Amino acid sequence: MSRRIERVIVDECIGPATTAVAELRRQSGVARAEFVFLAVEHPGIPDAEILDKLLDAGSVLLTGDRVLHNLALGRGFRSFVHTPETGLTDRRLAGIPARDRLLPVSGQALQDSWLRQPDPAARAITGSLIGLWSERQLKQFRTKRRRIRAHFGAADHLAASALTIYHFDAAALARCNAVIADPDCAADAIERMAACLLAAVCRPKAVACVKGRFFDRAHEKLTQLAKFATNELVPVDMWDVSALLAAEVRSDD
């Protein structure tokens, strides 16, 4: 690295004691740099805010998010990413789609924390997930959650968005519409869990999707996910989650 680095912006997915941090500290020009750990300084900050408010000519990004890494490089910033395949690298990663759509920025000043308290029902479900997933699965989940936040740019944008659920199965569509219309009609633990989540959404809508651009896009995405390892797909057994959630509800009673 030819230019001196004044600050290293360490993404939330990178811990202070990880190999990536140790390797970067050994790079020339980094010894006196300030390390800013986003998990501590600005927890929950969206990717758009990192690109807009934290990166400049005197800083470098350290991340495990391949998409964010490519986006930062595309905007002319310096970035390092650590992957099992490449180790620590500042080169653009091939095969990682990262079209810069100029993600929406909140317009707010840099905040100490960007976290919001989730809906109690959603918090209970995610709490049940934590008890089932491995550390690797939790990391994948957090990455996916970051991607969703990054897409909307701010929590207020996300809260104002419309939610449309696309089904490929007629029976599932019918049950979803029934639960939306009457949450008390939920027939099992899975439906009761869905009813809790749908109740937190303003005017949810479920529609059939058997062809057209939405169907084609979903099929394309599933095909893409099957071809290479990614953080975008996190497997989970929803029956196990619903069982834990039901046990928690009984204990509260």
N, C-alpha and C positions, 0 to 999 in steps of 0.2 A: 504494500500500500504506500503510495507516494505522498499523499497528503496526511497531515497530522489529524488525528481524531480527538475531538474534545469531549464528546459524549457518546456512550453506547446505549441505545434504547433497547432494552431487553424485553421482548414480548412476554405476555402472561404465560405462554405455553413453555417457557424456558425458566427453570429454577436456578437460583444462585449457585448451587453446588453441582450443576450438571457439567458434563464433558464439554459441551459447546462453549460455556462461559470460560472454563479453564483453557481451552484451546485458543479462544480469541484473546485472552489476556496475554498469551505468549507471542501474539503477533506484534511486529514492529510498529511503533507509533501509537500503541494502545496503552502502554504501561501507566501513563498519567491520566488517562481518560476517566471521566466520571461515568459510572454505570448507573443507569436509571432503570430500576426494575418496575415495570408497569403494574405487576400484581400488587405492589406495595404503594407506589406513588399515585397511580391512576387506575385502580381496578375497574374492569368493565369497559374500558375505553374502546370505542369502535375503531375498526381499521381505517375508516375514512378520516377520523380525527388524528390518528397517528401520522398518516400521510400529510395531513393539512397543517397540524400544529406542532409536531415534535421533530420531524426530520428537516435537516437543512444541510448546508455545505460542510459544516463542522461535525456532523453526527453520522453514525452508522447504525443500522437496524440489525439486531440479532433475533432471529425467529426460527420456529420450527414449522411455520405455516408456509407451505410452498407457494400458494397463490399470492399471499401478501408479499413474499420475497420477490416474486416476478413483477408484481405491481410496483413495488418500490423502485426496482431497477428500471422499469419502464418510464418512471417519472424523473429519472436522472439521479436518484439518491443511491447511496451505497448501502448494501445489505448483505448479511451473511445468513445462511441457512444451514442447519445440521440435519442430515438425513442418513439412514443406515447405509444407503448406496454410495453417497458421495463424501460422507464425513462433513467437515466444515468447508463450505465453499461460498465464494462471492460471485459465482457465475450464474447466469440464467438457467433455470431447469427446463429441460426439454420435455415435451409431452404434458405440460401442466397448463391448461387453458386459463389465461389471466387477462382477459380483455378489460381494459380500463374504461369503465362506463362512467367515470367521474362520480363515484358514489356520493350520495347527498351528505353534506356537512351540516351540523346542527346550527351553526352560527353563534353558538355560545362560547364563552371564554373557556380556557382549559380548566377542568374541574379536578378536585382531589379524588373524587369517586364518581363513576358513571353508573354504579349499580342501583337498581330499583328493587324494592321489595316485591316478590312475585305474589300472585294470587294464592291464598291459603290452600286451595284445592290442588293447584299446580305444584306448590311447594311440597305437599304431602306425597304426590306422585314421584317427583324427582328425588325426594328423600328415600322412597322405596327403591328406586333404581340404584342409588348409591350402595345399598346393601347387597345388590346382586352383581354389579359389574366389577371387573378387574380394574387395576389402575390404568391399564392401556385403554380399556373401553371408556373409562371416565375422561381420559385425555381426548379421545375421539369425540365424545359428547360435547365437551367444552369447546373444541374446535368448531364443531357444527353450530353450536349456539353462537359463537363469535361470528360465523359466516352470516347467520340470519341477522344479527345485530348490524353487521357491516352493510348488508344489502339495504336496510332501511335507513341507516345513518344515525338515528336517534330513537330513544324509547317512545317519544311522543309520536313520531311517524309510524312506529309499529302499532301503537295503540289505536291509531286512526285508520289502520288498513282494513280492508275487507277480507274475510276468510271464506274461500270456496273450497269445499272438499270434493275431489273427483274420485268416483268409484267405478271399478270395472265389473263389479258383481251386483246383479239386480237385487239380490236378497240383502246384501250389506247396505245398499242404497236405501232400501225400504226401512230397514231398522234404524239407520242414521236419521232419516227424516222423522221417524216416529219418536226417537229420543229427543230430537230438537223440539218437536211439538209438545211433548209431554215427558220431561225428565223422569217422572215417577214411574213410567212404564218400563224402565230398564229391567231386563229379565235376568241378567247375571252380573258377575263382578266386573267383567270387561265393559259392559254397557253402562254400568253405574259409574265407572271411572271415566268413560267418554262423556257421560252426562255432566259430571263435575267440570270437565274442561270446557265443554260447549257452553255451559252456563256462564263462564267467565268471558265469553265472546259476544260482542254486540251483533245481533242478527246474523248468525251463521247460516250458510246455505249449502246444501248438498245437491249436486246435479249429476245426471248420468254422463258418462264419457266413454264412448265406444269407438270413435274415430275423430278425425280432425286434428288440428294443430296441437291441442293439449295432449291428446292421446299419443301422437307421434313424438312429442317432446318427452313425455314420460317414458315411452318405450326406448327412445334414444338414450336417456339418462340411465335407465336400468342396464342397458347393454354396455354403456361406458363403465358403469360401476363394476360389472362382471369381468372387465378386462384387466384391471390393475388395482393394486392396493390403494385405498383412499380413506381419508377421515370423514368422508361425507356419509358413510353408511355405518350405522352402529347397531349390530344385532341385539335383540332383547326378547325374552319370553314374556309376553304381556300377561299371561296367566300367573306367572310368579309375582309380577308386580302387583296385580290386582289382589292376590292372596295376602301379600304383605300390607297392602293398603287397607284391606278389610280387617286385618288383625290390629292395625293401628287405630282404626275407628272404634273397634270393640274395646280396646284398652282405654280410650278416651271416655267412653261411656261408663 
